[in-house]
Amino acid sequence: MDHSLDWRLVRHPPGPRCSTHREAGWGQLKNGALLRKASDDNFAVFVTSDKNLPLQQNVSRLNIAVVVLDVLESDRGLRAQKAAAAGAIE
């Protein structure tokens, strides 16, 4: 998960592997470098709230799906947790 999301979201999605950029040891990486590293390390999905990412990066050239969550800064953790609990994020 991108640095733009609340780290608590990692606790909710089902599946074999979910980690924040810091947990993966990529805290220093930003933007395209972070996305490429996730793709190179065989992550299937990159989750972010950066609505500009698809416009700034050529994601079609990478072997990773990009999910952009629409969250407000003030309640991003709460809304993300509710979405995960409702099964909206898989």
Secondary structure, DSSP 8 states (H G I E B T S, - for coil): --TTS-GGGGGS--SS----TTTTT-TT--HHHHHHHHHHTT-SEEEE--TTHHHHS-GGGSSSEEEE----GGGHHHHHHHHHHTT---
